[in-house]
Amino acid sequence: MRKKRILADVLSYSFLTLLAVVWLLPFFWLIMQSFRKEPGQFIDTFLPKNYTFDNYIRLFTETNVINFSRMFMNTFVIAVFTCILSTFFVLGVSYCTSRLHFKMRRPYMNMALVLNLFPGFMSMIAVYFILKALGLTEGAMIPVALVIVFSAGAGTQFYVMKGYMDTIPKALDEAASLDGCTRWQIFTKITLPLSKPMIIYQIVTSFMVPWIDFIFARIIVRAESKYYTVAIGLWSMLEKEYVWDWYTRFCAGAVLVSIPVAILFMITQKYYREAMAGGVKG
C-alpha cells in the first residue's frame, strides 16, 4: 500500500509539474522576447540570440508613433474609477437582493441572470449610438464613456456577492436594528466588514476589466489615439506598418501591462482565496 501511495504521489506531482510547464512556457517565452535585440516578429530559434533592455526604454521614450506611457495612464485612471463604481454598484445591488424584500425582486434577479448569459459585445452598437447621442464619444469625454461602459452593467453581476452575503446571519442585522441602527449603518458597519473577502474579489475583477477589454474600447475610442487604452495600443503595435520595429516592444508592453494586475492580486490573494471559498459555499 505504501509503494502504491508513493507511486500515485509521484505520478500526480509529475502531471502537475507538466501542467505548470505548459502554463508557464508562453509567459517565459514572452518575457524572453521582450529582451530580444533582433527586430521583427519571427526568428529561427526559440530563445533570442542577443538580449537588450532597449525595448523597455524605447517603449517610453519613442512616443512620436505610439505613446505607450499615455495609454498606460489612460487605462490606469479608467481602471481605478471603474473599480470604485463597479464595486459600489455590486455591493448595493447584492445587499438589496440579499437582505431586502421588495416588489419585482425575483423577476429582477431572473432578468439579470438571463442577461448575463449573453456576451456584452452584442450590445456594443446600441451602446455606442447612445453614448454618441449624449455627446460622450468625442474629445475628453471618451474616458468618461469608457468608465460608464465598464461599470454600468456591474449591477447585474451580483450573484456571487449575494451568495456570500446570504451566509451572513440575519440575526446580526436584527440585533443592530434593535440597537437603533439604520439600514445604512447596518450595511456599512456590519455587512461590509464581514464581506471584506468578497469586496477584495470584486475590486480585483473590476480592475482587470479595462486592462483586458478591446472591443468596447476600440469602438468608442476609434481613431482618437490620445485616448487609447493599452489593449488598443498593443494591438496597434502589431499592425503591418509597425510590426517589424514594434514587435519586441509589444512583448515588453505585454509584460508591463501584467504587472499592476499581478501586484494587486499578490497583495489581495489571501482575501481572494477566502472570497472564492465563500462564494462557492454561498
N, C-alpha and C positions, 0 to 999 in steps of 0.2 A: 504493500500500500504506500509505503514511504517513497519507493522508487517511482511509482506511478504519479504520486503527487509532485515529486521533483521534476519528472518529465513534463507533466502538464504545465508547471510553472515556467519551465524553460521555453516550451512552445508558445505559451501565452506572451511572455516577455519578448520573445523573438518576433512574434507577429506585431506586437505593439511598437517595437523598435522599427520594424519595416514600415508601418503606417506613419510613424513620426518622420522617417526619412522622406517618404513620399510627400508628406505635407510640407516639410521644411525645405525641400530641394528647390522649388520655384523661388522662394524668398531668398535663399542663399544665392541662386543664380542672378536674381535681380540686383542684389547688393553688389555682387562682383562686377556686373555690367555697369553699374553706376560709377565704378572706378576705372573703367576701361579707357585706354588712351586712344585706341583706333576709332575713327568715326564710322558712321554707317550702322545699319541695323543687322547686318549679317557678318559673321566671322567664321573662320574654318575650325576653330577649337571651341570646346565647351566653356573654358575659362579664358579670360583675356591674357594676352602675352605681355602686355605692358600696362602698368597701373599709374593713375594720376588722381589728384584731388581737384583738378581744374574744373571738372564737370559741376561740382557743387559751387565753386567760386563763380564760374561764368553764369550759372543759373540765376544768381542775384545781381551780377554786375552788368551783363549784357541785356539791357531792358528795352532796346530800340525795337525789337521784333515782338518778343513775348515777355511781358513783365510778370515774372513768377512771384516776386515778393508782394506785388499789389494783389494778385489773385489769391495768394495765401491769406493776406489780411482781410480781403473781402469775405472769403469763406469763413475765417475765424469769427469775424463780427456777426455774420449771419448765423453761424452755428450757436454762438452764445445766446443771442436773442431768441432763436428757435427753441433752444434748450429750455430757457426760462418760461416762455409762453406755453410750449407743449406740456411741460411738467405741471404747470398751473392748471391747464385745461383738463388733463388726465386726472389729476388729484381731485378737482372739483366734481367732475362727472362721476368718478369712481365712488366718492363719498356719498353723493346724492343717490346713486343707484344701489349702494350697499346699505345705507342707513335710513334713507327716507322712503316713504311710500306715497306716491302721487299718481294722478291720472296719467295714462299713456306711458307709464314706466315700463311695463312689459313690452308693449309694441315698439317703444323706442329701442330697447335692448335687442329685440329681434331685428329691427331695421338696421341697427349698427352692425349686427353680426352678418347680415346679408350683404351690406355694402362693403364690408371688409373682405368678402370673397372675391371681389372684382379688383383687378390691378388698377392702381391710381392713375396710370397714364392714359386710361380710357377717357378720362375727363379733361385731358390737357388742352384740347382745342377750345372747349367751352370755358375753361378756367382762363385761358389766355384772352379771349374776347371780353370776358367780364372785367378782367384787370385793365384791358385797353380802354373799355368804356369808362372806367373810373380814373383814367389817366395815370396808371401805375406802371406803365411799360416803357416810359421814356425817362432818360436822364437819371437824376439822383433818386427817383422813386423806385428804380429797379430793385435795389437791395430790400426795400420795404415790401415789394411784391413777392420776392423770394421768401422772406420771413413769413408772410401771410400764407403762402402756398405750403411751406414745410410744416407750419404749426397749426393751421386752421382745422385740418382734419384729424388732429390728435385726439379730440374728444370722443371719437368713435372707437378708439383703440384702448378701451378701458377695462377689458375683461380680465386681464392678468392682475391689474391693480385691484379691481373689485374683488377678485377671488382671494387676494391676500387680506383685504380689509374685512372680508366676511369671517376670517379666522380670529379677528379681534373680538373678545367678548362684549356683547352689547350691554352687559351689566355695568361696565365701566362708564358708558355713556349715561345710563340711568342714574348711577351714583353721582356723577358730575352734575347732572341736571337737578337732582335733589339738593345739591350744594349751591345752586343758583347760577351755574354756568350757562351761557348762551350756546347756541349751535356753533357759532364761530369759535368760541373758546374751547368747546369740546373738540372741534376739528383741529385747531392749532396746538392745543396743549396736551391732547391725549392721542388722537388718531395719527397725526403727523409724526410725533416722536416714535410711536410704535410701528409706523410704516417706513422707517428710515431705510431698511434694505431695499424695499421696492422703489422708494424715491431715487436711490442711487442707480438702480436698474433703469428707471425712466430717464434719468439725466444722461446716462451713457448712451442709450439707444437714440435719444433725441439729438444728442450732439453729433452722432455719426451720420444722421440723415443728410445734411448739407455737404458733407465730405464725399459721399458716395453717389449722390444723385447727379445724373447728367441730363436726362430727358427734359424735365421741367426747367432746369437752369438754362439749357440751350434754347428752348422755345421762348422763354421770357427775355433773356439777355440778348439773343440774336447776335448782331454784329457789333454790339457795344463792348469793345474789348476792355474798356476801362472798368467794367463791372463783371468781368469773367470770374468764375469760380475755379478752383484747382482742377475739377473734373473737366471743364471745358478747356482749360489751359493745357492740361496733359494730352487731351485729345488733339488739340491744335498742333502740338509738337510732332505728332505722327502723320500730319498731312504731307502730301507728296513733295511740296516745295521746301519743307523744313526737316523732314525725317533724317536726311543724311547728316546734317550738322547737329540736330537736336535729339537724336535717339538716346544717346548716352546721358544727356541731361534730362530726358524724360524718365530714365531709370532712377537718376538721382532725385528728381522731383517726387517720384512714386515712393521712394524711401522716406523722404522728408514728410510727405503727407501722412504717412502711417504713424509718425512719432507722436503727435498730440493725442491721437486716439489710444495708442499703446500706453502712454503715460497716464492718461485718465483711467484706463482700465486697471493698470497696476496699482494705482492709488486706491481704487474703489473695489478691487476684486473680492475682498473679504465680504463686503456687503452685497456684492453682485451674486456670489455663491448663495448667500442666505436668501436673497430675493428669489432666485431660481427655485430653490428648495421650497420656499413658502408659496411661490406661485403654483408649483405643481401640487402642493398639499391643498391649496385653496380650490 
